[in-house]
Amino acid sequence: MSYEPGSPQCRNLIEAKENLISTMKALDSIENLDHVHKKLKEIYNELEEMHESIRIQELNS
């Protein structure tokens, strides 16, 4: 992890994103799960947006 989290929220979001990445990698070898992978990626992107918002707030305070 190259980014040092500044708050418990950031640490939790980073951990959740890393867990989603691991889950997506684990599911890559299973056929017919494209729809699940897509949903997980959407969730990852939503968490990333939340994380970015928190980072911006922390930088501005």
N, C-alpha and C positions, 0 to 999 in steps of 0.2 A: 504494500500500500504506500504510494508515494505522497499522498496528501495527508498531513497531520490534522485529524479532526479537532475542531475547536470546542465542540459542545457534545453533550450526551446524545442530542438529536442527530448530529452529524455522524457520530460513531455508529448509532443504530441504523441510520440510512445506508452508510457504507457497508456495514455488515449484511444488511438485507439485500443490497445490490450484488454483493459478492456471492451470497447464497443463491440468488436467482441465476447468476452466471453458472455456478456449479450445477444447478438443477438443469439448465438448458443443455449443458455439455453432456450430462448423464443421459438425457433423453434423445440426444442426437442420433444414437445408434438404433433407436426404436422406430420402426416404420409407421407411417400414417399418424404421426403426431404433430404435423405441421401447424394445425390449428391451436394446439396447446402451446407450442413454441411461440407462435405469434402473440398469444395472450400474455405469456410470461414476458415477452419483449415489451409489450405495451405497459405492463406493470413496472418493468425496469425503467422505462422512459419516464413514467410518471414519478417514480421515486427520484430519478435524476433531476427532474424539474424542481421537485420539493427541496432536494439537497442544494441545488444551485441557488434557490431563493433564500435558504437559510445562510449560505455562504455570503451572499450579497448583503443580507441584513447584518451579519457579524462584521463585515468589512466597513459598513457604514456607521457602526456604533462605537 
